[in-house]
């Protein structure tokens, strides 16, 4: 089973809110997921500390067992200092 760390969209029309989740790569964008490890609110200013919230220990664990982050999530992880070893 291939596992991905990716975004799942929530919120209403023109008011997006994303959860950072760990899910099977075959599942739908907003479908079943294994674990929620954070949130991303693009409507908040970039300097606001609650714009991106990630459980760093859980993200590091999932990267350690082989989960592949999407490009956007890999940028978030890099910002927090969690290096995605397998992200190319």
N, C-alpha and C positions, 0 to 999 in steps of 0.2 A: 504494500500500500504506500503510495506516494503522499507525503504530508506537506502542506503548504501553510505558510503564515501569510495571511492576506487580510483585506478589508471587507467588511460586510456592511452594506448601507442601511441606515435607518433614517428616521426623521420624515418630514413631509415634503411636498413639492417645493423646490427652491430653498429648502432649509435642511441640507444634508447633515448627517451625523453618522460617524462610522465607528464600528467596533473592530478592534484588531483581534483576529481569531486564528486559531490553529484548526485546520480542516483537511479532510481528504481532498486531494486534487480533483477528484471526479464529482464532488458535490457542487450544488448550485451556489451562486454568489451569496444569497441570503438563506441558504438551506441549512442542513445539519452541520454542526461543528463539534470539535472535540473539546476545546477550551477557549474561553475568552481571556486574553492577556492584556487588553488595554482598550483605550478609546482615542478617537481623533475628531476634533470639532473644527472644521476649516473656517467657520464663521467668526471665531475668536481672533483677535490680533496676534500676530506671530510672536510677540514678546510675552504673551500671557502663558504662564506655566501650566495651566490646565488645558491648553490646546491639544497637546499630545501627552497621554498618560500611558506608561507601559510598565508592567510588572517585569522588571529587568531579570530577576532570577529565573522566572518561568520562560522568558524569551531565550535566555542563554541555555536553559535545559533543552528546549525544543530544537535549537540550532545544534546542540551537541549530539542529539539522537538522529540528526539528518533531515530536519524540516527545511524546506527551501522557501525563503521569503520572496515576495514579489518585489518589483523594483521600488515601488513607493515605500513599502514597509522596510526594505533594506536601507533606504535613506533615513528613515526614522531611527532604526537601530544604530546606524552609524553616528547619528546626532547624539545618542545616549551613550556612545562608547562601547556598544555591544557589536563586535565585529562579526559580520556574517561570513564565516569561513568559506562556505560553498557558493555564495552569491557571485555570479559572474556578470 
